[in-house]
């Protein structure tokens, strides 16, 4: 579980490899570790297609779980891994809304009244 910043970022500096998380993330994915990205942002939604860093992480094998809260994603990942170890199935199940944990759209007044 990675709780990234903003849309789901971690340091991915191609020119400063000592600061980059990318080698560790790639190694984890190669060793069949399921990596799931959530956001630290209040009312956050992850999106791997807005910024380059996130696209690089998505390409490396990180699963972006929309607007799922970190705690919910953690519990769901445990359930998913109890049913399958196949990376494609893990991604598919993590992105399947089972109990209302993923919303298709976050409106400005979703949390503010």
N, C-alpha and C positions, 0 to 999 in steps of 0.2 A: 504494500500500500504506500503510495506516494501522495502526500498532500502538498501539491504545488501551489505556486503563486498565480494570481490572476486566472487566466483561462486554463491553467495547468502547465506551468513552466518549472523547469529546474535548470541549473547552469549547464549549458551545452556550448562551451567555447572551443571551437576547433583550433584556435591558435594558442590557447593556454590550457593544455591538456591536464595539468595538475588541478585545475579548478573545475574541470568538466565532470559531470556525473555520467556522461555517455558511455565510456568504457565499462563502467560497473553495470550499467543498465543493460548493455549489449551482452555482457557475460552472464548476467542473471537470466536473460531471455534464452540464451544458448543452452543454459543448464535447466531449462523448462520451469523457471520460476515465473509465476503469473504476476505481472506488475500492473496495478490499477492506479489511475491518476484521478484524484479528487482535487477540489480547490479549497484554499484557505479563506478565500474571499467570502464575506457575508453575502448570502444569497447568490453564491457563485455557481457558475456553470462552466464545465470544462469544454474546450473546443480545440481540436488539434489542427484546425485549418486556418486560423487567423494569423498566427505568427510563426516564423521559421523554426524557432526552438521546439515548439510543440509538434510541428510537422516532422522534424528529425526524430523526436521521441516516439511518435506514432509509428514511423517507419521502422524504428528499432524494435517495436513490439509492445509498446505500452498501450493499455486499454483505457480510453477516456470514457468515464461513466456519467456524462451529462451533468445533471444537477444533483446527483445523489450525495447526501451528506457522508462525510468520511466514516463516521461510526456505522451508518447503515451499510455502506459499501464493504466495510470490514466484516460485518456479520454475514452479508450476502456472499462475499467471496469464500468465507468458510463453508457455507452451505454448498456453493457451486463446486468447490474443490472436493467436497465429500461425495459428489456425484460424478465428477469427471476430472481428468488430468489433461485432456486434449486441449491445446491452446485455442483452437478455433471454437470449440464448444464452450470453453471458459468465456471467451469474448462474447459469443452469442448470448449465453445465459446472463452475463453481467449487464448486457444492453437490453435485455428483455424485462419490461415492467411487469413484475409479478404481483406486487401488493401496493402499488401507488408510490413506489420509491423514486420513480423517474417521471418528471412531467415533460410534456412535449414543448411547453413554452412557459417562460416565467414572465408574468405581467408585472408592471411597476407597482401595483397595489396588492400583490400576492401576500406580502408580509406586513405591509403598512396599512393601518386603518385610520 
